[in-house]
Amino acid sequence: MFDAVYSHSASAISTTLNNAGFKDLIVSTIDTEVGVTAGKNVDAEASAYGRKYVVPEGRDIGEYSILYVGAESLTLTNILMTHSTLQSFSYDPALKIAREESTSVNKLLRRRYVMVQKAKDADVIGIVVGTLGVVSYLPLIEHLKRLITARGKKPYLIAVGKPSPAKLGNFMEIQVFVLVACPENTLVDSKDFMQPIVTPYELELALVANKEWTGAYETDLAKLAERIGIEAAQEEARADGGEDDDDEPHFSLVTGAYKQRKNYSAEQTSEDVDEEVVGADGVVTVRKTAGAVSKFMINSAAAEYLNQSRSWKGVEVKLGETEVELASEGRAGVASGYAEEGDQTK
């Protein structure tokens, strides 16, 4: 397999390897079409993030090893995750370094395991819509929202185009993001971001009870949507049946301390409702007995963050504390030249 910048050398490298005695070679190609071409052996055809390869009849992909030509990158990490059971090697033509790949030498792969642990600790999760053109993206988003809510966490749906540190940095109340995008772009190295960014599969590992990383990394959105939909229903049943034990503190592998989970699944009202009053304009206003308007608000993570964490909370209303003064005439004109500035505007 190749980084796209070295695909022009695929034929020459395969010829050299064949002459060196490696006769059973499979050379991947970059797929530029959507779907499977008619007439191909679908059972023998597989893909790795847009890279197609065909396994010869009577052979199994588990009998092969992987040679990746290119530098350490998210593409290599993607391939290692989707082929975790195969022995893999990489060669960087720029540095002229070859090595056997594993979690102990691939730093990007090790970071993915850390991301899963951070997602487990998160109480507020943002679903970032990174694509509108991939099959099953919409059902997957809905199932992710159900799964997050069933675990007592708070989901927020965000569409910001291409994610960047500046864009996602505006949502400080969100503790982890999950990116729903095509397989080639779903893995994001989030070291420059303020919050971690995980894939739907990694969020599934973090939220589904008793689910472990077996090495079978899934990137197909259709398969993920179907499976997460079933798991979300199971988690909802566990929560409704009182079988959810996540209210108890759990040990965080990230912080090294016990963490108490928050529960955003229940709605809360500030005060009880006593009566409805119809105003002169026909608008129905809910009032309590004392006459004050009751306030309704869902247990909002954003509102909680605003009240507790942010130092500036807007203009403070000091009702009854400000002295009454007569209004005075202010400036007239525009910023480039006010009326009192006279001939200076010329």
MARFI-425714 format. One line per field, with one value per residue (C-alpha): residue number from 1; residue in one letter; x, y, z. Coordinates in steps of 0.05 Angstrom, whole numbers, always signed. Layout:
N
pos: (NUM:...)
code: (a:...)
X: (X:...)
Y: (Y:...)
Z: (Z:...)
This chain:
346
pos: (1:2:3:4:5:6:7:8:9:10:11:12:13:14:15:16:17:18:19:20:21:22:23:24:25:26:27:28:29:30:31:32:33:34:35:36:37:38:39:40:41:42:43:44:45:46:47:48:49:50:51:52:53:54:55:56:57:58:59:60:61:62:63:64:65:66:67:68:69:70:71:72:73:74:75:76:77:78:79:80:81:82:83:84:85:86:87:88:89:90:91:92:93:94:95:96:97:98:99:100:101:102:103:104:105:106:107:108:109:110:111:112:113:114:115:116:117:118:119:120:121:122:123:124:125:126:127:128:129:130:131:132:133:134:135:136:137:138:139:140:141:142:143:144:145:146:147:148:149:150:151:152:153:154:155:156:157:158:159:160:161:162:163:164:165:166:167:168:169:170:171:172:173:174:175:176:177:178:179:180:181:182:183:184:185:186:187:188:189:190:191:192:193:194:195:196:197:198:199:200:201:202:203:204:205:206:207:208:209:210:211:212:213:214:215:216:217:218:219:220:221:222:223:224:225:226:227:228:229:230:231:232:233:234:235:236:237:238:239:240:241:242:243:244:245:246:247:248:249:250:251:252:253:254:255:256:257:258:259:260:261:262:263:264:265:266:267:268:269:270:271:272:273:274:275:276:277:278:279:280:281:282:283:284:285:286:287:288:289:290:291:292:293:294:295:296:297:298:299:300:301:302:303:304:305:306:307:308:309:310:311:312:313:314:315:316:317:318:319:320:321:322:323:324:325:326:327:328:329:330:331:332:333:334:335:336:337:338:339:340:341:342:343:344:345:346)
code: (m:f:d:a:v:y:s:h:s:a:s:a:i:s:t:t:l:n:n:a:g:f:k:d:l:i:v:s:t:i:d:t:e:v:g:v:t:a:g:k:n:v:d:a:e:a:s:a:y:g:r:k:y:v:v:p:e:g:r:d:i:g:e:y:s:i:l:y:v:g:a:e:s:l:t:l:t:n:i:l:m:t:h:s:t:l:q:s:f:s:y:d:p:a:l:k:i:a:r:e:e:s:t:s:v:n:k:l:l:r:r:r:y:v:m:v:q:k:a:k:d:a:d:v:i:g:i:v:v:g:t:l:g:v:v:s:y:l:p:l:i:e:h:l:k:r:l:i:t:a:r:g:k:k:p:y:l:i:a:v:g:k:p:s:p:a:k:l:g:n:f:m:e:i:q:v:f:v:l:v:a:c:p:e:n:t:l:v:d:s:k:d:f:m:q:p:i:v:t:p:y:e:l:e:l:a:l:v:a:n:k:e:w:t:g:a:y:e:t:d:l:a:k:l:a:e:r:i:g:i:e:a:a:q:e:e:a:r:a:d:g:g:e:d:d:d:d:e:p:h:f:s:l:v:t:g:a:y:k:q:r:k:n:y:s:a:e:q:t:s:e:d:v:d:e:e:v:v:g:a:d:g:v:v:t:v:r:k:t:a:g:a:v:s:k:f:m:i:n:s:a:a:a:e:y:l:n:q:s:r:s:w:k:g:v:e:v:k:l:g:e:t:e:v:e:l:a:s:e:g:r:a:g:v:a:s:g:y:a:e:e:g:d:q:t:k)
X: (+0:+23:+15:-19:+45:+82:+28:+65:+121:+76:+92:+167:+168:+126:+171:+233:+202:+180:+251:+277:+235:+169:+123:+56:+45:-20:-14:-69:-99:-133:-207:-236:-307:-364:-388:-363:-352:-399:-368:-315:-308:-340:-320:-246:-247:-233:-217:-174:-195:-206:-150:-174:-140:-163:-144:-130:-181:-167:-126:-142:-118:-96:-40:-7:+36:+30:+85:+67:+108:+104:+117:+82:+14:-60:-66:-17:-53:-119:-89:-58:-124:-165:-113:-91:-84:-32:+42:+58:+120:+132:+185:+195:+230:+246:+283:+302:+279:+243:+211:+160:+98:+65:+31:+98:+131:+72:+58:-6:-35:-20:-56:-120:-123:-116:-174:-220:-204:-218:-284:-303:-292:-329:-398:-412:-400:-404:-424:-388:-420:-361:-398:-465:-449:-434:-487:-517:-487:-555:-578:-509:-516:-585:-561:-500:-546:-589:-528:-498:-565:-576:-509:-533:-487:-504:-499:-492:-497:-448:-438:-377:-350:-278:-260:-205:-178:-207:-277:-283:-249:-313:-349:-311:-367:-357:-306:-297:-319:-338:-327:-376:-339:-315:-265:-205:-219:-251:-185:-160:-95:-125:-61:-71:-144:-167:-211:-200:-233:-253:-284:-354:-323:-279:-340:-376:-318:-322:-397:-422:-418:-368:-344:-269:-221:-211:-171:-229:-232:-296:-301:-362:-416:-473:-447:-433:-503:-537:-495:-496:-572:-579:-530:-565:-631:-597:-567:-635:-666:-611:-623:-699:-693:-648:-589:-543:-488:-451:-477:-423:-354:-306:-230:-204:-143:-130:-129:-111:-168:-240:-292:-366:-409:-460:-529:-559:-614:-669:-706:-710:-759:-741:-809:-877:-933:-997:-1038:-1041:-1058:-1081:-1055:-1088:-1051:-1075:-1008:-1012:-963:-950:-947:-938:-981:-936:-945:-874:-864:-838:-776:-768:-700:-670:-608:-562:-487:-476:-515:-479:-412:-433:-453:-394:-334:-334:-306:-347:-422:-449:-477:-498:-568:-568:-643:-659:-586:-571:-589:-640:-611:-639:-622:-571:-561:-505:-462:-492:-464:-421:-356:-314:-335:-384:-423:-383:-317:-332:-284:-237:-277:-254)
Y: (+0:+71:+142:+178:+217:+151:+116:+132:+85:+26:-11:-2:-23:-85:-105:-97:-139:-192:-197:-203:-266:-239:-273:-269:-194:-155:-82:-36:+19:+84:+78:+139:+112:+103:+31:-35:-43:-94:-161:-161:-215:-178:-231:-225:-149:-106:-34:+5:+78:+85:+37:-24:-92:-159:-224:-282:-338:-391:-344:-305:-236:-264:-301:-235:-181:-107:-62:+11:+61:+130:+170:+159:+191:+183:+142:+91:+92:+79:+19:-10:-4:-37:-93:-101:-177:-172:-163:-94:-58:+13:+47:+122:+141:+210:+186:+118:+83:+16:-13:-62:-26:-38:+2:+8:+46:+81:+143:+161:+92:+98:+165:+132:+88:+150:+184:+126:+135:+210:+196:+151:+208:+261:+284:+331:+304:+343:+307:+342:+333:+326:+299:+303:+256:+189:+136:+125:+187:+213:+147:+142:+212:+196:+131:+166:+217:+161:+124:+187:+205:+133:+138:+201:+247:+309:+310:+372:+370:+416:+432:+476:+452:+429:+424:+470:+488:+558:+533:+478:+522:+563:+506:+504:+467:+406:+357:+311:+313:+254:+267:+235:+236:+192:+137:+175:+237:+208:+202:+270:+283:+328:+348:+420:+421:+441:+379:+308:+285:+212:+168:+138:+70:+97:+130:+64:+31:+85:+85:+14:-27:-85:-70:-80:-63:-129:-101:-105:-30:-11:+48:+30:+81:+34:-23:+25:+56:-12:-37:+27:+30:-38:-20:+46:+8:-40:+18:+52:-12:-18:+53:+45:-20:+10:-34:+25:+26:+86:+132:+103:+136:+102:+103:+146:+120:+191:+230:+172:+190:+172:+210:+220:+220:+274:+256:+302:+255:+281:+346:+395:+452:+510:+516:+482:+508:+532:+567:+595:+668:+694:+763:+819:+799:+728:+699:+645:+658:+606:+636:+608:+628:+685:+718:+709:+678:+606:+587:+522:+497:+430:+410:+446:+433:+499:+539:+503:+520:+592:+599:+563:+568:+631:+694:+742:+729:+790:+856:+850:+874:+911:+921:+975:+988:+1040:+1113:+1145:+1201:+1246:+1224:+1268:+1279:+1238:+1244:+1255:+1234:+1175:+1147:+1178:+1247:+1267:+1333:+1365:+1353:+1410:+1422:+1366:+1317:+1354)
Z: (+0:-14:+8:-50:-67:-81:-121:-186:-163:-147:-211:-205:-132:-145:-203:-159:-104:-153:-181:-110:-98:-71:-121:-85:-86:-81:-102:-78:-121:-100:-114:-150:-160:-112:-102:-130:-204:-234:-253:-199:-147:-88:-37:-56:-60:+1:+15:+63:+66:-9:-28:-65:-69:-95:-59:-108:-109:-57:-14:+49:+68:+135:+99:+77:+108:+93:+65:+67:+28:+58:+122:+188:+179:+193:+129:+158:+225:+189:+152:+216:+253:+199:+190:+262:+256:+199:+206:+179:+155:+131:+89:+88:+22:+47:+109:+79:+142:+144:+207:+232:+255:+322:+377:+412:+354:+322:+364:+326:+340:+414:+417:+393:+455:+498:+460:+478:+552:+547:+513:+572:+620:+580:+603:+544:+473:+408:+344:+287:+218:+172:+111:+76:+19:+52:+56:+126:+157:+181:+214:+247:+277:+305:+336:+366:+398:+427:+453:+485:+518:+543:+580:+615:+576:+537:+460:+417:+341:+306:+232:+221:+154:+159:+233:+257:+327:+320:+302:+355:+407:+410:+445:+510:+547:+501:+529:+469:+396:+351:+276:+227:+161:+104:+125:+96:+139:+202:+239:+261:+298:+352:+387:+362:+385:+455:+459:+434:+369:+364:+310:+316:+328:+385:+417:+412:+450:+503:+515:+504:+567:+568:+497:+486:+431:+395:+337:+288:+273:+236:+188:+146:+167:+146:+190:+247:+242:+245:+303:+344:+334:+367:+423:+436:+446:+494:+534:+537:+563:+616:+639:+641:+679:+732:+711:+697:+750:+720:+775:+819:+815:+767:+762:+705:+669:+643:+708:+755:+802:+814:+774:+788:+725:+714:+688:+635:+614:+660:+649:+707:+720:+765:+799:+799:+755:+786:+733:+663:+650:+582:+568:+529:+466:+471:+493:+547:+604:+658:+728:+797:+856:+878:+810:+784:+716:+723:+684:+646:+626:+607:+646:+598:+597:+561:+613:+669:+639:+629:+702:+733:+688:+647:+680:+637:+635:+600:+625:+698:+712:+779:+785:+837:+852:+799:+812:+766:+723:+669:+598:+563:+490:+460:+399:+330:+264:+243:+270:+215:+236:+291:+289:+347:+311:+263:+205:+227:+184:+121)
